[in-house]
Amino acid sequence: MTARTADSNLAPAVVPSGGRTIRSRRVQALQLLLRTFYYAVLIGASIMYAIPFLWMIRASLMSLDMFYVVPQPLVPNPPAWNNYTDVWQVGPVLWWITNSTIVSFVGVTVGTFISALVAFGFARLKFPGNRILFLIVISTMMLPQHVTIIPQVILFRELNWLDTLLPLIVPLLGGAPFYIFLLRQFFLTLPLELDEAASIDGASRMRVFWTVIIPLSKPAIATVAVFSFISHWNDFFFPLIVLQSSERLTLAVGMRWLQAGQYEAQRLHLQMAIALIAVAPVVILFFFAQKHFIRGIALTGIKG
């Protein structure tokens, strides 16, 4: 009798299948609830950020009379598609777009290449003062742009560069501290054995940089290129200081020029149309580059 009792105590407890089913249903219901909450938060945040963009699209398709109708129509009827043709007649919009394109192109191509080259030197070359020079470079990020405006304007005035695109282009030839920092951190995650193997095969430093480092760093370089394009395309403060002629303005400053004057109230619909034209390249670029952009952000290391 005692042996049977001991054997019965050692036997594993049997959980009814109904209890397991109830527990699994509760877990599934909780997971579904959490997933629903996450999606609701994401959808709500997306709507909050999308409302200004949707409002701008709506306003760009409204005629001037619709702005003074109370209540305003939710959907313009009929849509004023002629706003996108009339906007080219109120100012040198084509010149503004051309100037912004030139500055952004130089920033994306030359600026990104120089930043990558400097970052390669800091990440892969060992020389005295490497870390000190790198600290000096990244310390310039802490210096506000407004502090250096007056010395820069005086310098460009002495060089007769004011009211030209040179003050916006020439500084790009030295790279940007933030992009140098970002690329250096990514280069540090790449194995040094790749450089050594290429050097054994007779590759020079520049060939290692161009044929080994650059192909492996496409996500980081794409991230820097997107950042650079958005920064230069939307730049407003510095071009506002150094540019005066209406034909020399960039698109961001030209939009402000369009708002000024006694005809500001008569251009509300055209202002929204040119604002949509200005934001369209940024949206298109991010749409096509988002895969590399997000991957570059995720893979950028924090080593060193």
N, C-alpha and C positions, 0 to 999 in steps of 0.2 A: 504493500500500500504506500509505503514511504517512497520507494523507488519510482512508482508511477507518478506520485505527486511531484517529485523532483524533475522527472522527465517532462511533465506537463508545464512546469515553471520555466524550463529552458526552451521550450518550443516558442518560435517567433509568433508575435501577435499578428493576427490576420485582420487587415483593414478592409472593411466592406468596400466593394467597388463603387457603391453609390457615394461614399464619402470622398473618394478620389475624384469622381466626376464633378461633384459640387465645388471642390477646391479648385480644380482646373478651370471650371467655368468662372469662378470668382477672379482668378488670375487673368484670364482672357478679357473679362469685363473691365478689370482695372487697366490693363494694357490698352484696350480700346479707348477708355476714357482719357488716359494720358496722351495717346496719339491724337485724339480729337482736340484736346486742349492745345497741344503743340501746333497743330495745323490751324486752329482758330487764331492763335497768337501770330503766326506767320502771315496768315491771310490779312488779319487786321493791320499789321505793320506794313504789309505791301500796299494795301489800300491807302494808308496814311501817307506813304511816300509817293504814291502814284497820283494822288488827287491834284497836286500843283501841276504836274506834267499834263494830265488830262484837261485841266482847266486852261492851260496855255494853248493846247490844240484847239479846244472849243473857242477860245477868244480869238485865235488867229483866223478862224472861219466865220467870224461875225463881222457884219458891216458896222460902220461907225454909229449908225442910228440905233442898232441893237444894244449898244452899251448904255443908252439912256432910257431904255424901256424897263419899266418896273411892273412885274418881276421879269428878270431876264430869261430868255428861253434856255431850257436845259440843253437842247440841241439846236444849233442855228438852222433856220429854215426860211429861205434857201441858204446853203453855205456860200460864203463869199470867196470863191476860189481865186478871184481876181486880186486878192490881197497879196498873193505870192508873186504876181507880176507887177503890181503897182509899187511894191517896196523897192524895186530896182530903180525907180524914177525919183526917189526922194533924196538920194545921196549916192556917193561913189561906193556902193555896196560891193561891187566887184573888186575894187581896189582893196577894200578892207579884208575881204576873203583871201585875196592874193597875198597880202602882207602877212596875215595870220598863218597862211599855209607855208610861206617861205620860212618864217621863224620856227614854226612847229616842225617842219621837215628837217631843218638844220639841228634842232634840239634832239629830235628822235634819232637821227642817223649819226651825225658827228658827235653830239653830246653823249649819246649812249656808248659809242665806240671809245671815246676818250675816257669815260668813266670806267669802262670795262678794262681798258689798258692799265690805268692807274691802279685799279683794284687788283689786277693780276700781279703787279709789282709788289703791292703790300702783302698779298696772300702767299705768293709762291717764291719770291726772291728774299734771300736772307742777306741783309746788309746792315752796317752800323746805323743806329737811329731809326730803324724801321718803325718800331712802335711809337716812338716820340713823334715822328712825322705824321703817322696815322692819327694820333691823338690831336695834333694841331689841326689836321684836316677836318675831323669830325667836330672839333670844338667850334668851328665856324658856323655850324648849324645852330648853335645857341645864340648867335649874334642876330638880332632882329634886322630885317631888311631896311627898315626905316632909319636905322642909325647910320647906314652907309649911303643914304640917298644923296645928301649934300656933297660929300667928296666925289661921288661918281658923276653927278651933274657937272660939277666944276671941271673934272677931268675931261668929260666928253665935250664940254664947251670949248676947252682949250684945243681939243683935237678937231673942232668943227664937225662933230658927229651928231649934234642935236638936230632933231627933226629928220633923222634918217633911221634906217633899220639896224645900223651898225651897233649901237649900244645894246640892242636886243640879241644880236647874233654873236659878236666877238666874245663876250663872257662865256658863251657856251663851249668855246674851244678848249676850256680848261676842265670840263666835266662839272659835276655837281657833287657836293660832299655826301648828301644822302644816298645818291645812287652808287657812289664809290663804296660807302659803308655796306649797302645792301649786297652788292656784287662780291665784295671781299668776303663777307660772311658765307656766301654761297660757295665761292671758290675754295674756302677752307674745308668744306665737306668732301671735296673730291680727293681721292687718294693721290699722294705724292708719287707713288710707284708709276702712275701713268706718265708723269713728266720724265722720270728716270728712264723708263722704257723708250720713250721717244728720243731722249738725248742719246741713248746708246745706239739708236739707229741713225744718228747723225743729224737730228732735227735741232735747229736753233731755238732760242727762246721765243722769238716771234712765231716760228712755225708751230711750236708747242701751243702757244696761245691761240693761234688761228685754226689749227687742225685738231686739237685735242680739247682745250678748255671751252672754246666757243660752242662747238656742237653739243657738249654735255651740259651747257648752261643755258640752253634755249628758254626754259621756263623763267629763269631769273631775268634774262635779257628781255623777254617779252613783257615781264612785269615792269621793268624799268622803262621800256618804250611806252607802255600805256600811261604810266605816271608822268613821263616827260611830255607826251602829247597833250594830256589833259591840263598840265600845268602851264604850258606855253600857249595853248589855244585859248584858255580862259584868263590868261594874265591880264590884269587891268591896271594895277597901281603904277608900276614902273613905266609901261608905255604911255600912260596918261601924263607922266612927268616929262618925258623926253620927246614926245611927238606933238606937233602943233597943227600942221597942214591937214586938211580934211582927207586928201588923197593918201597921206602917209599913215593914217591911223590903222590900228588893228581892229578886228571885228568887235572885240569886247568894248574898246573905247569908242568905236563908231556907233554902237548901240546907245551909249550914253550921249553922244553927239546928236543922235536922232531924237532923244528925249528932251533936249534943251531947246530953248527958244519959245516964242509966242505960239507956235503951232503944236505944242506938245499934246494938248487935249484933242487935236484933230488927227493925231497919228496913233491912237491907242491900238487900233486894229493892225496897223503896219508894224508897230513895235512888237506885238505878239508874233507876227509872221516872221520877222527877222530873228526873234529870240528862238523860234523853233528851227530856223535854218542854222543858227549858231550851235544849238545843242544836238542836232542830227548827226554830225560826224562823230561826236563823242559816244553817242548811243550805238552807232553802227560799229565803231571800232571795238567797243567793249563786247558787243554781241559776238563778233568773230574771234576776239582774242580772249574771251573769258576762260576758256579751258586752260590755256597756257598761263593766264594771269593767276587764276586760283591755284594751279599747281605750283607756280613759282612762289607764291606766298607761303604755301604749305611746306615746300622743300627748303626754303631759305634757312640756313643753319644759324646757330648762335654760338658757334665755336670760336675760341680765340678772344 
